[in-house]
Amino acid sequence: MACSEQEIMVIEKDTSVLEQPFPTNYPSTNPRPNNQIGVLKKGERHKVIAKKHEKDYLVYTVRLENGKTGYVIHSNDHFKITSQ
């Protein structure tokens, strides 16, 4: 789902960007592989392309500097979301 207003992810702790839109080791009963494709560093700001509420988690879509699209799983202490 695309964001209705532009949201910005402000990184407060280094944050993993994943290849697939689900947490690592998810689901716990039969985990699927999910590789880290990048790291957002403390102090960086990134546009949120989309966000999606899943049953057990919230996932944000971001674009890395190299042009790749990746996924960040919601975390209360790694980043905050603000409106532009």
Protein Blocks (a to p, Z undefined) as FASTA:
>chain_A
ZZfbdcddddfbdcdddfbfcdehiafklccddddfbdcdehiacddfbdcddfkbccdd
dddfkopacdddddfklbccddZZ
